[in-house]
């Protein structure tokens, strides 16, 4: 589903940024995808997605 209409980011984009990119906040996830928050309407949802995905984050040092 689309989370951010301004940037066209989906829940999958944000989850992958956390899982694969090692980001720890919604702001970091957005920046890793290319842009920060625009209007901010998606911020709460993005933060929730990041919090849900943090336990699934790959530890880069272990790989």
C-alpha positions, 0 to 999 in steps of 0.5 A: 500500500502507498504510505507516502503519496508525495514521494510514492513510497510504499510500506514495502519500500519503508520496511525494506529500508529498515530491514536491508538498509539498517535505518532506525527511524522513519526520517532515515528511511525516507532519506535513504529512499531519496527524499524526506517528508513533504507534507507530513501526513504519512509520518505517523504511519511511517514511524509505526512501520519502522517500529514494527520492522526494527526486530527484523533488521539484519545485523550487518556485523553478523553477515 
